[in-house]
């Protein structure tokens, strides 16, 4: 994200990839090295009010309905 005017905001989308089950804090930090001259640096980071919760997805809903062999009478 490039420079923003005073009071402006920017929406950013990110791909966090696969994560183990759990609750994760989502946060953002801008200008971590303090290279931009500002009157107030206290608003350069924020953590989301709610956690990102990663849970196990349900397994496949598979059912065996029959078994067939080819040929009909296989021999080992």
VEXRO-72965 format. One record per residue (C-alpha): residue in one letter; x, y, z. Coordinates in nm, 3 decimals. Example, Ala and Ser with C-alpha at 12.3 -4.5 7.8 and 13.67 -1.06 7.14 Angstrom:
! VEXRO-72965
{node 'A'; {1.230; -0.450; 0.780}},
{node 'S'; {1.367; -0.106; 0.714}},
This chain:
! VEXRO-72965
{node 'X'; {0.000; 0.000; 0.000}},
{node 'X'; {0.133; 0.340; -0.091}},
{node 'X'; {0.110; 0.662; 0.107}},
{node 'X'; {-0.230; 0.752; 0.254}},
{node 'X'; {-0.371; 1.095; 0.321}},
{node 'X'; {-0.456; 1.191; 0.679}},
{node 'X'; {-0.773; 1.010; 0.787}},
{node 'X'; {-0.769; 0.776; 0.486}},
{node 'X'; {-0.792; 0.398; 0.506}},
{node 'X'; {-0.709; 0.108; 0.278}},
{node 'X'; {-0.853; -0.244; 0.264}},
{node 'X'; {-0.593; -0.516; 0.207}},
{node 'X'; {-0.658; -0.884; 0.138}},
{node 'X'; {-0.403; -1.149; 0.230}},
{node 'X'; {-0.377; -1.524; 0.186}},
{node 'X'; {-0.270; -1.677; 0.518}},
{node 'X'; {-0.232; -2.026; 0.372}},
{node 'X'; {-0.300; -2.339; 0.572}},
{node 'X'; {-0.282; -2.313; 0.948}},
{node 'X'; {-0.319; -2.568; 1.229}},
{node 'X'; {-0.641; -2.560; 1.431}},
{node 'X'; {-0.653; -2.275; 1.678}},
{node 'X'; {-0.738; -1.911; 1.738}},
{node 'X'; {-0.518; -1.649; 1.580}},
{node 'X'; {-0.488; -1.277; 1.639}},
{node 'X'; {-0.510; -1.077; 1.318}},
{node 'X'; {-0.302; -0.762; 1.331}},
{node 'X'; {-0.146; -0.504; 1.105}},
{node 'X'; {0.152; -0.272; 1.145}},
{node 'X'; {0.241; 0.020; 0.922}},
{node 'X'; {0.565; 0.215; 0.913}},
{node 'X'; {0.738; -0.018; 1.164}},
{node 'X'; {1.074; 0.160; 1.121}},
{node 'X'; {0.925; 0.507; 1.169}},
{node 'X'; {1.039; 0.634; 0.830}},
{node 'X'; {0.726; 0.847; 0.776}},
{node 'X'; {0.721; 1.171; 0.975}},
{node 'X'; {0.392; 1.185; 1.164}},
{node 'X'; {0.239; 1.382; 1.449}},
{node 'X'; {0.098; 1.062; 1.602}},
{node 'X'; {0.269; 0.723; 1.565}},
{node 'X'; {0.038; 0.558; 1.822}},
{node 'X'; {-0.215; 0.456; 1.555}},
{node 'X'; {0.026; 0.261; 1.334}},
{node 'X'; {-0.076; -0.082; 1.457}},
{node 'X'; {-0.398; -0.257; 1.532}},
{node 'X'; {-0.518; -0.602; 1.632}},
{node 'X'; {-0.862; -0.725; 1.530}},
{node 'X'; {-1.129; -0.732; 1.800}},
{node 'X'; {-1.212; -1.095; 1.726}},
{node 'X'; {-0.983; -1.389; 1.660}},
{node 'X'; {-0.948; -1.580; 1.336}},
{node 'X'; {-1.065; -1.931; 1.433}},
{node 'X'; {-0.934; -2.223; 1.229}},
{node 'X'; {-1.119; -2.548; 1.284}},
{node 'X'; {-1.096; -2.893; 1.134}},
{node 'X'; {-1.306; -2.932; 0.824}},
{node 'X'; {-1.551; -3.220; 0.822}},
{node 'X'; {-1.428; -3.536; 0.657}},
{node 'X'; {-1.571; -3.666; 0.331}},
{node 'X'; {-1.917; -3.821; 0.344}},
{node 'X'; {-1.839; -4.144; 0.158}},
{node 'X'; {-2.030; -4.471; 0.170}},
{node 'X'; {-1.927; -4.805; 0.016}},
{node 'X'; {-2.228; -4.937; -0.173}},
{node 'X'; {-2.071; -5.246; -0.326}},
{node 'X'; {-1.751; -5.429; -0.412}},
{node 'X'; {-1.680; -5.594; -0.745}},
{node 'X'; {-1.382; -5.790; -0.874}},
{node 'X'; {-1.248; -5.823; -1.224}},
{node 'X'; {-1.232; -6.105; -1.321}},
{node 'X'; {-1.526; -6.246; -1.124}},
{node 'X'; {-1.312; -6.527; -0.972}},
{node 'X'; {-0.961; -6.388; -0.933}},
{node 'X'; {-0.678; -6.627; -0.839}},
{node 'X'; {-0.357; -6.531; -0.666}},
